[in-house]
C-alpha cells in the first residue's frame, strides 16, 4: 500500500496542480542510519530493503516512475564505514543510502491551496465544524455547526483528530488497536550551511533530520517529541 502511494503521489499531484509540482521543494535523498540499539541488525535490514526494492520494481513494471526526479527502484546501498564515521561517529552500526525523498509540506500546502482557490468549480468553507455524517441512498449529508446540513454525492473524512468520531456518526466502526499521538518537531533555517545529510535513524523509537537545502531543516526526536498519547475516539 505504501509503495502504491509513493509511486502515484506525484502523478496525482500533476493531475491536480500540473506543472506546479516541479516548484515544490524536495529533500536530499534519505540515508538510513542503523542505531547501535536498533531492533534489527544491518544485515537483517539489508535483506528487507532488497525485498522492498523488488516489490517496487514489480509495481512499476519496468516503466520509469514519476518520483520527483529520483528512481524509487534503485537499490538501497550500504555505505562504507568511513562514510558513517564522518557523519555519525560511533553512534550507529551502519548507514544505508536510499533514493527516498521528503516533500516540503509548506510548499505543497501553498501550491495545492492556490489551485483550490483558482478553480471556479470548488467552493471553500473555512472555520466550519463538522458534527456528523449521515449516509443516504444517493450520497450523504453533513451536519455543520451553525449551518443547515448539506447533501453531497461523496464525502471524504480528512479531519485528522476527529476522524474516528465522525466515522462513528456514519456507522463506521474503527478497527481496534488505534492510537492518537502528537509529535513535536523543529523547523528552522540553519546558520551553518554544511551539507548535512537527510537521515532517518532506524529501527526503533528514534528520529530524523530532513535537509531541504539552503539551510532549511526539519528535526525530530521521537522519545522527546512525542507528547500526548491517546487511545480514545478523539485525540
Order of alpha helices (4+ residues) and beta strands (2+ residues): alpha-beta-alpha-beta-alpha-beta-alpha-beta-beta-beta-alpha-beta-beta-beta-beta-beta-alpha-beta
